[in-house]
């Protein structure tokens, strides 16, 4: 036997009606007064839609018709009675009915639609495509409304009350929430139209093209004006950052890393100046032990290390120090290996990897968070120098932060927006990469996070100047330059001055050093070839192809 549906009344006292989750935010006062007058004269003609409440059989929740309910309440009071339509509805059905009713009005508010879109997306478990389908909206409209949902409440209210236009709201949506209210005050006080507002925002944004930090994270950032350009007709020019605090923090971190890198490189250069001096560094020709018979270049090339000697796996170098002067017997030259070259470039190698890791952590809060946890649990977090972070606390957290007492500092950190807190974590991780005493920790972190030095480092004259001709020959061979130039052509260069050899190595026609990482600069002393498929090692050299 079928269960009969309960018989609901078609009239109710207003005291028996409670407000529901209507997405409508704004009710025009003038239209409200007009409706009150109309209801007093003619009564309520179109009944509102209600549904039973779980808590009581004689109390019903308003689904559609809140403006009519408000006007009736003012016209008749709580004991007034109005016609109603009551239906059993789930939460989802009630939400759909309320949104549909608001969309059918001739003056729907964009912020009302935005709030409804948030609720609808939650009901669809975050599936934007499904939410758009159920709403009957395009995906672009849904994305636009969800972006407007991030507006600060005063901005939403100003748009609801039509004190600003939708163009103003679209521009303000690209500004961090804590800056929107101040910008709104400026717009209202100065009576700025949309065009003037756009000009104002253009003056306070930063062009990402001139940023000195890694912009990988910026490509998906909501404060990248390119994101707004894809959504709204009114937007700041593409390629601009509309979050000046974040831009400044990242710039400060990048500039600090660069400054410390320059300091480390300068220190490495000073250390190299006191190391063993290459007897062929001068402009004179090489002595007998460097002499190469150009007519027998193939024989001479037999002294070059083989591919197996240079490219095979090697053990890591736990401690690399400058080779003491005079350590090799004068009558016998030491054997050149990746490890021996690495010992000659220890300071540069370590400084370069520290900088690469610091940059990687500064642009990835998740990896920085892991680094901080590992450092804390291993007892090495305290190796971060105190002034590394305290000197930047005013910029990272707030100008008054250093002067606050400890309790107030706790409250300030608790109140940090998630994005700013992530930046602070990233800076702490970068500071650890620079200050941790043991380089092995830097190497382990770089491996764990797959930091690729080839993305930020390139063989240059300062690097090659450090080495003897034998070492330069080793580097040229493992990096593929000997195969590229041809053995005879390279042997001729090797027979000349060291300065000319380096010039020819750096300017070899058709050879690009980018992406080639000599074994002396890698973490495991194994040559790092350019990304992508490597050229066959037995291919004809360029010199032979041109002959």
C-alpha positions in Angstrom: 0.0 0.0 0.0 1.3 3.4 -0.9 2.1 5.8 1.9 0.0 9.0 1.7 1.9 12.2 1.6 1.0 14.5 4.6 -1.6 17.1 3.9 0.1 20.5 4.4 -1.9 23.7 5.0 -2.2 26.3 2.2 -2.1 29.2 4.6 0.3 29.9 7.5 0.9 32.5 10.2 4.2 34.3 9.5 5.3 33.2 13.0 5.4 29.6 11.7 7.9 30.5 8.9 11.7 30.6 9.3 14.2 31.9 6.8 16.1 29.3 4.8 19.4 29.5 2.9 18.4 31.9 0.2 21.4 33.0 -1.9 19.9 36.5 -2.2 21.9 39.1 -0.4 20.5 42.5 -1.3 16.9 43.8 -1.2 16.3 47.2 -2.7 14.7 49.4 0.0 12.5 51.3 -2.5 11.1 48.2 -4.1 10.5 46.7 -0.6 8.4 49.7 0.4 6.4 49.5 -2.9 5.7 45.8 -2.1 4.6 46.5 1.4 2.1 49.0 0.1 0.8 46.6 -2.5 0.4 43.7 0.0 -1.5 46.0 2.4 -3.9 47.0 -0.4 -4.3 43.7 -2.3 -2.9 41.0 0.0 -0.1 38.5 -1.1 -1.1 37.2 -4.6 1.9 34.9 -5.3 2.5 32.4 -2.4 6.1 31.7 -1.3 7.5 28.2 -1.5 8.2 26.4 1.8 9.4 23.1 3.0 9.0 21.2 6.4 11.8 21.7 8.9 13.4 18.6 10.5 12.9 20.1 14.0 9.1 20.7 14.1 5.9 19.6 12.3 4.3 23.0 12.5 7.3 25.1 11.5 8.3 25.5 7.8 11.4 26.8 6.1 11.3 29.5 3.4 12.7 28.2 0.1 11.6 30.9 -2.4 10.0 34.3 -1.9 12.0 36.0 0.9 11.2 39.5 -0.4 7.5 38.7 -0.3 7.9 37.2 3.2 9.8 40.4 4.4 7.1 42.7 3.0 4.3 40.6 4.5 6.0 40.6 7.9 6.1 44.4 7.8 2.5 44.7 6.5 0.9 42.2 8.9 3.2 41.3 11.7 4.1 37.8 13.0 0.4 36.9 13.6 -0.5 37.8 10.0 -1.5 34.9 7.8 -0.4 34.4 4.1 -1.0 31.8 1.4 1.8 29.3 1.0 2.9 26.3 -1.1 4.6 23.6 1.0 6.6 20.7 -0.6 8.9 18.0 0.7 12.3 19.0 -0.6 15.9 17.8 0.0 18.6 20.4 0.7 19.9 20.0 -2.8 16.4 20.6 -4.3 15.8 23.6 -2.1 19.2 25.1 -3.2 18.4 24.5 -6.9 15.0 26.1 -6.5 16.4 29.2 -4.7 19.1 29.7 -7.3 16.7 29.2 -10.2 14.3 31.8 -8.7 17.1 34.3 -8.3 18.4 33.7 -11.8 14.9 34.4 -13.2 14.7 37.8 -11.7 15.4 40.8 -13.9 18.0 42.2 -11.5 20.1 39.3 -10.1 23.2 40.3 -8.1 26.5 38.9 -9.3 27.6 38.4 -5.7 24.4 36.5 -4.9 25.2 34.3 -7.8 28.8 34.0 -6.5 27.7 32.8 -3.1 25.3 30.4 -4.6 28.0 29.1 -6.9 30.2 28.3 -3.9 27.4 26.4 -2.2 26.5 24.6 -5.4 30.2 23.6 -6.0 30.4 22.2 -2.5 27.2 20.1 -3.2 28.9 18.8 -6.4 32.1 17.9 -4.3 34.3 20.4 -6.1 33.4 19.2 -9.7 33.2 22.5 -11.6 31.9 20.9 -14.8 29.1 19.2 -13.0 28.2 22.4 -11.0 28.1 24.4 -14.2 25.9 21.8 -15.9 23.4 21.7 -13.0 23.2 25.5 -12.8 22.7 25.8 -16.5 25.7 28.1 -16.7 28.7 28.1 -18.9 32.0 27.0 -17.3 33.3 30.6 -17.8 30.3 32.1 -16.0 30.9 29.7 -13.1 34.6 30.5 -12.9 33.8 34.2 -13.0 31.3 34.0 -10.1 33.6 31.8 -8.0 36.3 34.4 -8.4 33.9 37.2 -7.3 33.1 35.0 -4.3 36.6 35.9 -3.0 35.7 39.6 -2.8 35.8 41.2 0.7 32.3 41.6 2.2 32.3 45.5 1.9 33.1 45.2 -1.8 30.3 42.7 -2.3 27.9 45.0 -0.4 29.0 48.0 -2.5 28.3 46.0 -5.7 24.9 44.7 -4.4 23.9 48.3 -3.6 25.2 49.4 -7.1 27.6 51.9 -5.5 30.3 50.3 -7.8 30.0 48.6 -11.1 30.8 45.0 -12.0 34.0 46.3 -13.7 35.2 47.7 -10.4 34.5 44.4 -8.7 36.3 42.4 -11.4 39.4 44.6 -11.0 39.3 44.4 -7.2 39.0 40.6 -7.4 42.6 40.6 -8.6 43.7 42.4 -5.4 44.4 40.6 -2.1 41.4 40.7 0.2 43.3 42.8 2.8 43.9 45.5 0.2 40.4 45.5 -1.3 38.6 47.5 1.4 41.2 50.4 1.2 41.0 50.4 -2.6 37.2 50.5 -2.4 37.4 53.5 -0.1 39.6 55.3 -2.6 37.2 54.4 -5.5 34.2 55.7 -3.6 35.8 58.8 -2.1 37.4 59.9 -5.4 34.4 58.8 -7.5 36.7 56.8 -9.8 35.1 55.2 -12.8 36.2 51.7 -14.0 38.9 53.1 -16.4 40.4 55.4 -13.7 40.4 52.4 -11.3 42.2 50.3 -13.8 44.8 53.0 -14.3 45.3 53.3 -10.5 45.8 49.5 -10.2 48.3 49.5 -13.1 50.4 52.0 -11.2 50.6 49.8 -8.1 51.2 46.4 -9.8 54.5 44.9 -10.7 55.5 43.7 -14.1 56.5 40.0 -13.8 58.8 40.3 -16.8 61.3 42.2 -14.6 61.0 40.0 -11.5 64.3 38.6 -10.3 62.8 35.5 -8.7 61.6 32.2 -10.0 58.1 32.8 -11.5 57.0 29.2 -11.9 54.5 29.5 -9.0 53.2 32.7 -10.5 51.8 31.0 -13.6 48.9 29.6 -11.5 48.6 32.4 -9.0 45.2 34.1 -8.8 47.1 37.4 -8.4 48.7 37.1 -11.8 46.8 39.4 -14.0 46.9 36.9 -16.8 44.4 34.8 -14.8 42.0 37.7 -14.6 42.4 38.4 -18.3 41.2 34.9 -19.1 38.0 35.5 -17.0 37.0 39.2 -17.2 36.7 41.8 -19.9 37.9 44.4 -17.3 41.4 43.5 -16.1 44.9 44.7 -15.5 47.3 44.1 -18.4 48.6 40.6 -18.6 51.9 39.8 -17.0 51.5 41.9 -13.9 51.5 40.9 -10.2 48.6 42.5 -8.3 49.9 41.3 -4.9 52.6 43.8 -4.0 53.4 42.1 -0.6 54.1 38.7 -2.1 56.1 40.3 -5.0 58.2 42.3 -2.5 58.8 39.3 -0.3 60.0 37.1 -3.2 62.2 39.9 -4.6 63.8 40.3 -1.2 64.5 36.6 -0.8 65.9 36.4 -4.4 68.1 39.4 -3.9 69.4 38.0 -0.6 70.2 34.7 -2.3 72.0 36.5 -5.1 74.0 38.7 -2.7 75.2 35.7 -0.7 76.0 33.8 -3.9 78.2 36.6 -5.0 79.9 36.6 -1.6 80.5 32.9 -1.8 81.9 33.1 -5.4 84.2 36.0 -4.4 85.4 33.9 -1.5 86.0 30.9 -3.8 87.9 33.1 -6.2 90.2 34.3 -3.4 90.8 30.7 -2.3 91.6 29.7 -5.9 94.2 32.4 -6.1 96.2 30.8 -3.3 95.9 27.3 -4.8 98.4 25.6 -7.1 99.3 27.8 -10.0 99.2 26.3 -13.4 102.7 26.5 -15.0 101.0 27.1 -18.4 98.9 30.1 -17.1 101.2 32.6 -18.7 101.3 33.6 -22.4 104.4 31.5 -23.1 104.1 28.2 -25.0 103.8 25.0 -23.0 106.9 23.3 -21.8 108.0 19.9 -22.9 105.6 18.0 -20.7 102.6 19.7 -22.4 104.0 19.4 -25.9 101.7 17.8 -28.4 102.7 16.7 -31.9 100.0 18.2 -34.1 101.0 15.9 -37.0 100.2 12.9 -34.8 97.1 14.4 -33.2 95.4 11.0 -33.1 98.3 9.6 -31.1 98.2 12.6 -28.8 94.5 12.1 -28.3 95.2 8.7 -26.9 96.1 10.5 -23.7 92.6 11.8 -23.4 90.4 9.9 -20.9 88.1 7.4 -22.4 84.3 7.6 -22.2 84.3 4.9 -19.6 86.8 6.8 -17.5 84.8 10.0 -17.5 81.1 9.1 -17.6 80.8 6.1 -15.4 79.2 6.3 -11.9 81.4 7.6 -9.1 81.3 7.8 -5.4 80.2 11.2 -4.0 82.9 13.5 -2.7 82.2 14.1 1.0 84.8 16.6 1.6 86.6 18.7 -1.1 89.5 20.9 -0.3 92.1 22.7 -2.3 95.1 20.6 -3.4 98.2 21.6 -1.4 100.8 23.3 -3.5 103.7 21.0 -4.5 101.8 17.8 -3.5 102.5 16.1 -6.8 106.1 14.9 -7.6 107.7 17.4 -10.0 108.8 14.6 -12.4 105.3 13.1 -12.7 102.0 14.9 -13.4 99.1 13.7 -11.3 96.3 11.8 -13.0 93.3 14.0 -13.8 90.0 12.6 -12.6 86.5 14.1 -11.9 87.4 13.9 -8.2 90.7 15.7 -8.6 89.0 18.5 -10.6 86.2 18.7 -8.0 88.7 19.3 -5.2 89.9 22.3 -7.2 86.4 23.8 -7.4 85.0 22.9 -3.9 83.9 26.4 -2.9 82.2 27.2 -6.2 80.5 23.8 -6.3 79.1 24.0 -2.9 78.1 27.7 -3.2 76.3 27.0 -6.5 74.4 24.0 -5.1 73.4 25.9 -2.0 72.0 28.7 -4.1 70.2 26.4 -6.4 68.6 24.6 -3.5 67.7 27.9 -1.8 65.9 29.1 -4.9 64.1 25.8 -5.3 62.8 25.9 -1.7 62.0 29.6 -1.9 59.6 28.8 -4.8 58.1 25.6 -3.3 56.6 26.0 0.2 55.8 22.3 0.4 59.4 21.3 -0.1 60.5 24.1 2.3 58.1 22.7 4.9 59.6 19.2 4.6 63.1 20.7 4.9 62.2 22.5 8.1 60.7 19.4 9.7 63.7 17.3 8.8 66.1 20.0 10.0 64.2 20.3 13.3 64.0 16.5 13.9 67.7 16.1 13.0 68.8 18.9 15.4 70.3 21.1 12.6 67.5 23.7 12.4 69.4 25.9 14.9 72.3 26.2 12.4 70.2 28.9 10.6 71.9 32.1 11.7 69.7 34.2 13.9 70.0 37.4 11.9 69.2 35.6 8.7 65.5 35.6 9.6 65.2 38.3 12.3 66.6 40.9 10.0 63.8 40.2 7.6 61.0 39.7 10.0 59.6 43.2 9.4 59.3 42.5 5.7 58.1 38.9 6.0 55.5 39.4 8.7 54.9 43.1 9.2 56.7 46.3 9.8 55.8 46.4 13.6 56.5 42.7 14.2 60.1 43.0 15.5 58.9 45.5 18.2 56.0 43.3 19.5 56.3 41.3 22.7 56.4 37.5 22.3 52.7 37.0 23.0 51.7 39.6 20.3 54.1 37.9 17.9 52.4 34.6 18.4 49.0 36.3 17.7 50.4 37.9 14.6 51.8 34.7 13.2 48.4 33.0 13.9 46.7 35.6 11.9 48.9 35.4 8.8 47.0 34.7 5.6 47.8 31.2 4.3 49.7 32.5 1.3 51.9 34.8 3.4 52.6 32.0 5.9 53.7 29.8 3.0 56.1 32.5 1.8 57.6 32.7 5.3 58.1 28.9 5.4 59.7 29.1 2.0 62.2 31.7 3.2 63.1 29.7 6.3 63.8 26.7 4.1 66.0 28.8 1.8 67.8 30.1 4.8 68.5 26.6 6.0 70.0 25.7 2.5 72.4 28.6 2.8 73.4 28.2 6.5 73.4 24.5 7.3 77.0 23.5 8.1 77.2 20.1 6.5 77.1 20.3 2.7 76.0 16.6 2.6 72.6 17.8 4.0 72.4 20.2 1.1 73.2 17.5 -1.4 70.7 15.1 0.1 67.9 17.7 0.0 68.8 18.6 -3.6 68.6 14.9 -4.6 65.3 14.4 -2.8 63.7 17.4 -4.5 65.3 16.7 -7.9 67.0 20.1 -8.1 68.7 20.4 -11.5 71.7 22.6 -11.5 71.6 22.7 -15.3 68.6 25.0 -15.1 70.6 27.8 -13.5 74.3 27.3 -14.1 76.5 27.3 -17.2 80.2 26.8 -18.0 81.9 30.2 -18.4 85.4 31.7 -18.5 85.6 32.1 -14.7 84.9 28.4 -14.3 87.4 27.3 -16.9 90.1 29.7 -15.7 90.5 27.6 -12.6 92.0 24.6 -14.3 95.2 23.4 -16.0 95.3 22.4 -19.6 95.1 18.7 -18.6 92.0 19.4 -16.6 90.5 21.5 -19.4 91.1 18.6 -21.8 89.2 16.3 -19.4 86.3 18.7 -19.2 86.2 19.2 -23.0 86.2 15.5 -23.6 83.4 14.6 -21.1 81.2 17.5 -22.2 81.5 16.4 -25.9 83.5 19.4 -27.1 86.4 17.2 -28.4 84.0 15.1 -30.4 82.3 18.3 -31.7 85.5 20.0 -32.8 87.3 17.0 -33.9 90.4 15.5 -32.2 92.9 17.1 -34.5 91.3 20.6 -34.3 91.2 20.3 -30.5 94.8 19.1 -30.3 95.9 22.2 -32.2 94.1 24.5 -29.7 95.6 22.5 -26.8 99.1 23.1 -28.2 98.6 26.9 -27.9 98.2 29.3 -25.1 95.8 28.4 -22.3 93.9 31.7 -22.7 93.4 31.0 -26.4 92.3 27.4 -25.6 89.6 28.7 -23.2 88.4 31.2 -25.8 88.1 28.6 -28.4 86.3 26.2 -26.0 83.7 28.8 -25.1 83.2 30.0 -28.7 83.2 26.8 -30.7 80.8 27.2 -33.6 77.7 25.2 -33.2 78.4 24.1 -29.7 76.2 25.1 -26.8 77.4 24.7 -23.2 73.9 25.2 -21.8 72.6 22.1 -19.9 76.1 20.5 -19.8 77.2 19.9 -16.2 80.9 18.9 -15.8 81.4 16.0 -13.4 83.3 18.4 -11.1 80.1 20.3 -10.4 77.7 17.4 -9.9 76.8 15.9 -6.5 78.2 12.4 -7.4 81.1 13.4 -9.8 79.2 12.0 -12.8 78.9 14.1 -15.9 75.4 15.6 -16.5 74.5 15.7 -20.2 72.0 18.2 -21.6 68.3 17.2 -21.0 66.7 15.2 -23.8 68.1 12.6 -26.1 71.9 12.7 -26.3 73.7 12.7 -29.6 75.4 9.4 -30.6 78.9 9.4 -29.3 80.3 8.0 -32.5 78.8 10.7 -34.7 81.1 12.6 -37.1 82.5 15.8 -35.6 81.5 19.1 -37.1 85.0 19.7 -38.3 85.0 16.5 -40.4 81.6 17.2 -41.8 82.8 20.6 -43.0 85.9 19.2 -44.7 
